[in-house]
Amino acid sequence: MNREYTAESPVIAVDGLVRTYAGADRPAVNGVSFAIGRGECLGLVGESGCGKSTLARCLLRIEDADSGSILLGDTDIARLNGRKLRPHRRRIQIVFQNPTAALNPKLKVADSLIDPYEQLGRDAKLSHFAYTSRYAYIRRLLEAVELPAELAGRYPHELSGGQRQRATIARAIGIEPDVVVLDEPTASLDVISQGAVLDLLTRLRTSLGLSYLFISHDLAAVHRMSQRIMVMRGGEIVDRFGADDLFAEERQPYTRELISIF
Ligand SMILES: Nc1ncnc2c1ncn2[C@@H]1O[C@H](COP(=O)(O)OP(=O)(O)OP(=O)(O)O)[C@@H](O)[C@H]1O
């Protein structure tokens, strides 16, 4: 892999990922490569339809890539299926744009938080969220996302949008993944909640050593959150740079166009 695509001691390294939908005349994701280091946030920005969510779904193995590799440590999860994939599913988690759709409306918050642990976390060696009892685990998770403990007994519709998104973040981090894909995590929130959730995500990244792929069409949010940024267009990465170099002269014309919109 090209040196500039890599991070120091990457927790995830993606190389040459391609995904073409049936009937499409070109790939939705076309040869995407990148790596993310421990505790790093890599931003991915691009306009609607450029392939961001398709890339996310391939990483999560919700969709299969046609070719390319997704290395988590030494394991290429792009090629694993079924029972062989299962132990690795915990290692990459996602927070979607819409927390209302992400939480089961029939489950109390506590049940939604315990669910990933029961599905994927039992066999894992958890450290920060080590399971001693159901009560302690849920309490610790709510504390981590700065929600009051009494929300454990509520249903999703009894929470605000910001509280719901904090609950989905808790669900994603409780099984201590290596990488969290944040797919427009604040797009459905009002401006004040957006800022608060972005700040919470940064605090969690630094305190728990989480690695993020932060996907957004909001360049300002990506700049605020990320150490490095990639720009995607038509399924390809067309520019990549350190966040401090966003406004540097060598930026590609398309990146400049995105900057001018904000
Ligand atoms: N299930 C699907 N079947 C066929 N084509 C699809 C499917 N999902 C996405 N596409 C197409 O693939 C391309 C990339 O879509 P994708 O949703 O990944 O873009 P995006 O950058 O996430 O957009 P947005 O920001 O609007 O969510 C688009 O041309 C889209 O129409």
The ligand as an ORCA input file, in Angstrom:
! r2SCAN-3c Opt
* xyz 0 1
  N     -28.646     -0.829     -2.908
  C     -28.254     -0.154     -4.003
  N     -28.505     -0.640     -5.237
  C     -28.092      0.005     -6.339
  N     -27.395      1.163     -6.323
  C     -27.129      1.692     -5.123
  C     -27.529      1.072     -3.894
  N     -27.105      1.842     -2.849
  C     -26.466      2.890     -3.397
  N     -26.478      2.817     -4.750
  C     -25.847      3.767     -5.689
  O     -24.454      3.790     -5.407
  C     -23.955      5.108     -5.456
  C     -23.351      5.492     -4.104
  O     -24.389      5.587     -3.130
  P     -24.120      5.811     -1.574
  O     -25.418      5.682     -0.853
  O     -23.012      4.933     -1.162
  O     -23.626      7.339     -1.567
  P     -23.432      8.337     -0.322
  O     -22.207      9.090     -0.624
  O     -23.500      7.578      0.949
  O     -24.707      9.272     -0.474
  P     -25.543     10.030      0.712
  O     -24.607     11.036      1.313
  O     -26.690     10.633     -0.048
  O     -25.979      8.966      1.674
  C     -25.102      5.997     -5.887
  O     -25.028      6.156     -7.286
  C     -26.326      5.187     -5.504
  O     -27.409      5.486     -6.338
*
